[in-house]
Amino acid sequence: FIYQDKILRIYILHLHNIDMTKLMFKNLFVNRLDSVESVLPYEYTAFDFCSEKKMKRPSENLGQVLFGERIEPSPYKEDKNIRWASRWDYILESMPHTNIQWFSIMNSLVIVLFLSGMVAMIMLRTLHKDIARYNQMDSVEDAQEEFGWKLVHGDVFRPPRKGMLLSVFLGSGTQIFIMTFVTLFFACLGFLSPANRGALMTCAVVLWVLLGTPAGYVAARLYKSFGGEKWKTNVLLTAFLCPGVVFADFFVMNLILWGEGSSAAIPFGTLVAILALWFCISVPLTFIGAYFGFKKTGIEHPVRTNQIPRQVPEQSFYTKPFPGIIMGGILPFGCIFIQLFFILNSIWSHQMYYMFGFLFLVFIILVITCSEATILLCYFHLCAEDYHWQWRSFLTSGFTAVYFLVYAVHYFFSKLQITGLASTILYFGYTMIMALIFFLFTGSIGFFACFWFVTKIYSVVKVD
């Protein structure tokens, strides 16, 4: 038993001439030796019960062997021809199932690109015919016999219910989208090495703090276009609602780690620093963005909104909100579930994740797929004379997070061997944080794609 850095570590070195049947074994949970702080400051044979007949010490590091303050030569030689950027390639090439990973990712990308191309082609051809037919209606009798999505032109930009909450979600989703894009872009360029543990998360947190201005601006601008007047409540909810939920969940998980005495618990000083970044930098930037958002004029829509809302006709089963929302999340999830498996492995199984180029490509494919699937369903609903598209577009692509949650539950029971109550709570607590962030991210993509689509199609048709 060695007490080091206030953490009790148990190292099992050698067992000589012991009758194993007389021993009572218990489950031991030890920390991985993955940092310089956890390296033993002793030789392996320094203890009486670990003496060896042959004093041959193993090589621990490339180029040298560390035993306290002594350095001994290693059989490994330095290769001068290897570039600094390629120094980890020998580890990555030796990882198992690498070829399977590449084949699965490429297969997924080809399928998703094919489906996305089909959706885009159908949408363009159908819309072109609709617009041409609507613009050819010259007589009053033809105009009275309007059909399809042109019928709801006086209600399509009617403010949605719970517009305050929707605008807050969209502001936070915009913040998460920009943060994810910049983080993955830096990772692709090699600035965030997988060997430097924590660099990716640190970069994401710093970017999220600095991106409070876009969140406040988008939330305020959309809330104003929805006709809202409670701008103070909107600003406060944008600054505190979604970040507060994430921080509260994270704080509870950290309390459990403290209670278990785990070395993975974040120190109290670090939590105070995170709170300081949130309150002193992110919140003021959100207020500044909201100020500029409310100062600007509202978003001008291509058609006027009628004073009396139009009655939505009886919908078929496939055009009702819930079936469409469930179907809308399948295609986006299909393009990420393979990468999701590797990401979960890197988080919970301590495997190195290094395919940031493929991850960035999957990120782009996810954005395209969420946009096209949501636009397609939005078009069908507008053709069925249902103009409540705002929340539906957000929830359709956001439902991908529900599939992510279901897959995380499947991964927990099929791949992990977690038995303790505290460990189970930690897994699902952190998974809920990831699902919430993913919900806001994908939902915002769907809404802005549909907003662009609806604005585009109603601006190119003649409306009396």
C-alpha positions in Angstrom: 0.0 0.0 0.0 1.5 3.3 -1.1 -0.1 6.6 -0.1 0.7 9.2 -2.8 -0.9 12.5 -3.7 -3.8 11.9 -1.2 -4.9 8.9 -3.2 -4.6 5.3 -2.0 -3.2 3.2 -4.9 -2.8 -0.5 -4.8 0.0 -2.0 -6.9 0.2 -5.7 -7.3 3.8 -6.4 -8.3 4.8 -10.0 -7.8 3.4 -13.1 -6.0 5.9 -15.8 -5.3 5.2 -19.3 -3.9 1.7 -18.5 -2.6 -1.1 -21.0 -2.4 -3.8 -19.2 -4.4 -6.6 -21.3 -2.9 -6.0 -19.9 0.6 -6.4 -16.3 -0.5 -9.6 -14.4 -0.2 -10.1 -12.1 -3.2 -12.1 -8.8 -3.2 -12.8 -6.4 -6.0 -10.1 -3.8 -6.2 -10.7 -0.5 -8.1 -7.5 1.2 -8.9 -6.6 4.3 -10.9 -4.9 3.9 -14.3 -1.2 4.8 -14.6 -1.7 7.5 -17.2 0.1 10.5 -15.8 3.5 11.4 -14.4 2.0 11.9 -11.0 1.1 8.3 -10.7 4.5 6.8 -11.5 6.1 5.0 -8.6 9.1 6.8 -7.2 10.8 3.5 -6.4 12.4 0.6 -8.3 10.2 -2.5 -8.8 12.6 -4.5 -6.7 13.0 -2.0 -3.9 10.7 -4.0 -1.5 11.7 -7.2 0.2 8.6 -9.1 -1.1 9.3 -8.2 -4.7 12.9 -9.3 -5.1 14.0 -10.9 -8.3 16.7 -13.4 -9.1 17.5 -11.6 -12.4 17.9 -7.9 -11.9 16.5 -7.0 -15.3 14.4 -3.9 -15.3 11.6 -3.4 -17.9 11.6 -0.5 -20.3 8.7 1.8 -19.5 9.1 4.8 -21.9 10.5 5.3 -25.4 14.1 6.4 -25.2 14.6 6.0 -21.5 13.6 4.1 -18.3 12.8 6.1 -15.2 13.6 4.7 -11.8 13.4 7.5 -9.3 16.2 9.9 -10.4 18.2 7.3 -12.4 18.0 7.0 -16.2 19.0 3.9 -18.0 19.2 3.3 -21.8 16.4 1.6 -23.6 16.5 -0.8 -26.5 14.2 1.6 -28.4 15.9 4.0 -30.8 14.7 7.3 -32.0 13.8 7.5 -35.7 14.9 10.8 -37.1 12.8 10.4 -40.2 9.4 10.6 -38.4 7.8 14.0 -38.4 6.5 15.6 -35.2 2.9 15.6 -36.5 3.1 11.8 -37.2 4.7 10.8 -33.9 1.5 8.9 -32.8 0.9 7.0 -36.0 2.6 3.8 -34.8 0.1 3.6 -32.0 -2.9 4.3 -34.2 -1.8 1.8 -36.8 -1.5 -0.9 -34.2 -5.0 -0.4 -32.8 -7.4 -3.3 -33.4 -10.3 -3.2 -35.9 -8.9 0.0 -37.6 -9.8 -1.4 -41.1 -13.3 -2.3 -39.9 -13.8 1.3 -38.6 -12.7 2.8 -41.8 -15.0 0.5 -43.9 -18.0 1.1 -41.6 -17.6 4.9 -41.6 -17.2 5.0 -45.4 -20.2 2.7 -45.9 -22.3 5.0 -43.6 -21.2 8.1 -45.4 -22.0 6.7 -48.9 -25.5 5.6 -47.8 -26.3 9.0 -46.1 -25.0 10.9 -49.1 -27.1 8.8 -51.5 -30.3 9.4 -49.4 -29.5 13.1 -49.0 -29.1 13.4 -52.8 -32.4 11.7 -53.4 -34.2 14.0 -50.9 -32.7 17.1 -52.4 -33.6 16.0 -56.0 -37.2 15.2 -55.1 -37.6 18.5 -53.3 -36.2 20.6 -56.1 -38.2 19.0 -58.8 -41.5 19.0 -56.9 -41.1 22.6 -55.7 -40.2 23.8 -59.2 -43.4 22.4 -60.5 -45.5 23.9 -57.7 -44.0 27.4 -58.1 -44.5 27.3 -61.8 -48.1 26.2 -61.5 -48.9 28.8 -58.8 -47.4 31.7 -60.8 -49.4 30.7 -64.0 -52.7 31.3 -62.2 -53.9 34.6 -63.7 -57.6 34.6 -63.2 -59.6 35.2 -60.0 -61.2 31.8 -60.4 -57.8 30.0 -60.4 -56.7 32.0 -57.4 -59.8 31.0 -55.5 -59.0 27.3 -56.2 -55.6 27.4 -54.5 -54.4 24.2 -53.1 -51.4 22.8 -51.3 -49.0 24.9 -49.4 -50.0 28.2 -50.9 -53.3 28.1 -49.1 -51.7 28.8 -45.7 -49.6 31.8 -46.8 -51.6 34.0 -44.4 -50.7 31.8 -41.4 -47.4 30.3 -42.1 -45.5 33.0 -40.2 -47.9 33.2 -37.3 -46.0 33.3 -34.0 -45.8 29.9 -32.4 -47.0 29.0 -28.9 -44.3 29.2 -26.2 -42.3 31.4 -28.4 -40.2 32.5 -25.4 -38.9 29.0 -24.8 -38.3 28.2 -28.5 -36.2 31.4 -28.9 -34.2 30.5 -25.8 -33.6 27.0 -27.1 -32.5 28.3 -30.5 -30.1 30.8 -29.0 -28.4 28.1 -26.9 -28.4 25.8 -30.0 -26.7 28.4 -32.1 -24.1 28.8 -29.4 -23.5 25.0 -29.3 -23.4 24.7 -33.1 -20.6 27.3 -33.5 -18.7 25.9 -30.5 -18.8 22.3 -32.1 -17.8 23.5 -35.5 -14.8 25.5 -34.3 -13.7 22.8 -31.9 -13.8 20.1 -34.6 -12.1 22.4 -37.1 -9.2 23.0 -34.7 -9.0 19.2 -34.0 -8.8 18.5 -37.7 -5.9 20.9 -38.1 -4.0 19.0 -35.3 -4.2 21.7 -32.6 -6.0 19.3 -30.2 -3.9 16.2 -30.0 -5.6 13.0 -28.6 -2.4 12.6 -26.4 -3.2 15.8 -24.6 -6.1 14.6 -22.5 -8.7 17.3 -21.7 -7.6 19.6 -24.5 -10.8 19.0 -26.5 -13.1 19.7 -23.5 -11.1 22.8 -22.4 -11.3 24.2 -25.9 -15.1 23.6 -26.0 -15.8 25.2 -22.7 -13.7 28.3 -23.5 -15.5 28.7 -26.9 -18.9 28.2 -25.2 -18.0 31.0 -22.7 -16.9 33.4 -25.5 -19.9 32.7 -27.7 -22.5 34.2 -25.4 -23.1 37.1 -27.8 -24.5 35.0 -30.7 -26.8 33.2 -28.3 -28.2 36.4 -26.9 -28.5 38.0 -30.4 -30.3 35.0 -32.0 -32.7 34.5 -29.0 -33.6 38.2 -28.9 -34.0 38.6 -32.6 -36.3 35.6 -33.0 -38.3 36.5 -29.8 -38.9 39.9 -31.3 -40.0 38.5 -34.6 -42.5 36.2 -32.6 -44.0 39.4 -31.2 -42.7 39.0 -27.7 -42.3 41.9 -25.4 -40.8 40.4 -22.2 -37.2 41.0 -23.3 -35.8 40.9 -19.7 -37.2 37.4 -19.1 -35.8 36.3 -22.5 -32.3 37.5 -21.8 -32.2 35.9 -18.3 -33.5 32.6 -19.6 -31.0 32.6 -22.5 -28.1 33.2 -20.1 -29.2 30.8 -17.3 -31.7 28.2 -18.4 -29.8 25.7 -20.5 -26.4 26.4 -19.0 -28.0 26.1 -15.5 -29.5 22.7 -16.2 -26.1 21.4 -17.5 -24.2 22.8 -14.6 -26.7 21.5 -12.0 -26.4 18.0 -13.5 -22.6 18.2 -13.6 -22.5 19.5 -10.0 -24.6 16.6 -8.7 -22.4 14.1 -10.6 -19.3 15.7 -9.1 -20.9 15.5 -5.6 -21.2 11.7 -6.1 -17.6 11.5 -7.2 -16.6 13.4 -4.0 -18.7 11.1 -1.9 -17.0 8.1 -3.5 -13.5 9.6 -2.9 -12.7 9.3 -6.6 -9.7 11.1 -8.1 -11.9 12.0 -11.1 -13.8 14.5 -9.0 -13.2 18.1 -10.1 -11.7 20.2 -7.3 -13.8 22.9 -5.7 -11.5 25.6 -7.0 -12.1 24.5 -10.6 -15.8 24.6 -10.1 -15.5 28.2 -8.8 -13.4 29.1 -11.8 -16.1 27.6 -14.1 -18.8 29.6 -12.3 -16.6 32.7 -12.6 -16.3 32.2 -16.4 -20.0 31.7 -16.7 -21.2 34.7 -14.6 -18.3 37.2 -15.4 -17.8 36.5 -19.1 -20.6 34.4 -20.7 -23.6 36.2 -19.0 -22.4 39.8 -19.9 -21.7 38.7 -23.5 -25.2 37.2 -23.7 -26.7 40.6 -22.5 -24.6 42.4 -25.1 -25.9 40.1 -27.9 -29.5 40.5 -26.7 -29.2 44.3 -26.6 -28.1 44.4 -30.3 -30.8 41.8 -31.2 -33.6 43.8 -29.7 -32.3 47.1 -31.2 -32.5 45.7 -34.7 -35.8 45.8 -36.6 -37.8 42.6 -36.7 -37.4 40.0 -39.4 -39.5 40.9 -42.4 -41.6 38.1 -43.8 -42.4 37.8 -47.5 -46.2 37.5 -46.8 -48.5 39.2 -44.4 -50.1 37.2 -41.5 -53.9 37.2 -41.3 -55.6 38.5 -38.2 -57.9 35.4 -37.9 -56.0 32.1 -37.8 -57.0 29.5 -40.3 -58.5 26.3 -39.1 -56.2 23.3 -39.6 -58.1 20.4 -41.4 -58.2 16.9 -40.0 -54.8 15.3 -40.6 -54.0 11.7 -41.6 -51.9 9.5 -39.4 -48.6 10.2 -41.3 -49.1 14.0 -41.2 -49.8 14.2 -37.5 -47.1 15.8 -35.4 -45.9 12.7 -33.4 -45.3 10.2 -36.2 -43.5 12.8 -38.3 -41.3 13.8 -35.4 -40.4 10.1 -34.7 -39.6 9.4 -38.4 -37.6 12.6 -38.8 -34.8 11.6 -36.3 -34.1 8.2 -37.9 -32.1 9.4 -40.9 -29.8 11.8 -39.0 -29.1 9.2 -36.3 -28.2 6.7 -39.1 -25.3 8.8 -40.1 -23.8 9.1 -36.7 -24.3 5.9 -34.8 -21.0 4.3 -36.0 -19.0 7.4 -34.9 -21.1 7.4 -31.7 -19.9 3.9 -30.8 -16.2 5.0 -31.1 -16.9 8.2 -29.1 -18.6 6.3 -26.3 -15.7 3.8 -26.3 -13.2 6.7 -26.0 -15.2 8.1 -23.0 -16.1 5.0 -21.1 -13.7 2.4 -22.2 -10.5 4.6 -22.2 -9.7 4.1 -25.8 -8.0 6.8 -27.9 -10.2 8.6 -30.4 -8.2 10.1 -33.2 -10.4 10.2 -36.3 -11.3 13.9 -36.1 -11.2 14.2 -39.9 -14.0 11.6 -40.2 -15.8 13.2 -37.3 -15.8 16.6 -38.9 -17.1 15.0 -42.2 -19.8 13.2 -40.2 -20.7 16.5 -38.6 -21.2 18.2 -42.0 -23.3 15.2 -43.2 -25.4 15.4 -40.0 -26.1 19.1 -40.6 -27.1 18.4 -44.2 -29.2 15.3 -43.3 -31.1 17.1 -40.4 -31.8 20.0 -42.7 -33.1 17.9 -45.6 -35.2 15.5 -43.5 -36.8 18.3 -41.6 -37.5 20.4 -44.8 -39.1 17.4 -46.5 -41.5 16.7 -43.6 -42.2 20.4 -43.3 -43.2 20.5 -47.0 -45.6 17.6 -46.5 -47.2 19.3 -43.6 -47.6 22.5 -45.4 -49.2 20.7 -48.3 -51.6 19.2 -45.8 -52.5 22.8 -44.8 -50.9 22.5 -41.3 -48.9 25.7 -40.8 -47.6 24.9 -37.2 -44.0 24.3 -38.4 -41.8 26.1 -35.9 -41.9 23.7 -32.9 -42.4 20.7 -35.2 -39.2 21.5 -37.2 -37.2 21.9 -34.0 -38.5 18.7 -32.5 -38.2 16.6 -35.7 -34.5 17.0 -36.0 -34.1 17.2 -32.2 -35.6 13.8 -31.8 -32.3 12.4 -32.9 -31.2 13.0 -29.3 -33.8 10.5 -28.2 -32.3 7.9 -30.4 -28.9 8.8 -29.1 -30.3 8.3 -25.5 -31.7 4.9 -26.5 -28.4 3.9 -28.0 -26.6 5.0 -24.9 -28.8 2.7 -22.8 -28.1 -0.2 -25.2 -24.4 0.5 -25.0 -24.6 0.5 -21.1 -26.2 -2.9 -20.9 -24.3 -4.6 -23.8 -20.8 -3.2 -23.7 -20.1 -2.0 -20.2 -19.8 -4.0 -17.0 -20.9 -1.4 -14.4 -22.5 -2.8 -11.3 -22.3 -0.1 -8.6 -25.2 2.3 -8.1 -22.9 5.4 -8.0 -21.3 4.4 -11.3 -24.6 3.8 -12.9 -25.9 7.2 -11.8 -22.7 8.8 -13.1 -23.1 7.2 -16.5 -26.7 8.2 -17.1 -26.1 11.7 -15.5 -23.4 12.5 -18.0 -25.3 10.9 -20.8 -28.3 13.2 -20.1 -26.0 16.2 -20.4 -24.8 15.0 -23.8 -28.3 14.2 -24.9 -29.5 17.8 -23.9 -26.6 19.4 -25.8 -27.3 17.2 -28.8 -31.0 18.0 -28.7 -30.4 21.7 -28.8 -27.8 21.3 -31.5 -29.9 19.2 -33.9 -33.2 21.0 -33.1 -31.7 24.4 -34.0 -30.4 23.0 -37.3 -33.9 21.8 -38.2 -35.6 25.1 -37.3 -33.2 27.3 -39.2 -33.3 25.0 -42.3 -37.1 25.2 -42.3 -37.1 28.9 -41.6 -35.0 29.4 -44.7 -37.1 27.0 -46.8 -40.4 28.6 -45.8 -39.1 32.1 -46.4 -37.7 31.0 -49.8 -40.8 29.3 -51.2 -43.3 32.0 -50.1 -41.1 34.8 -51.5 -41.0 33.4 -55.1 -44.8 32.9 -55.5 -47.3 35.6 -56.3 -49.6 36.3 -53.4 -52.5 38.7 -53.8 
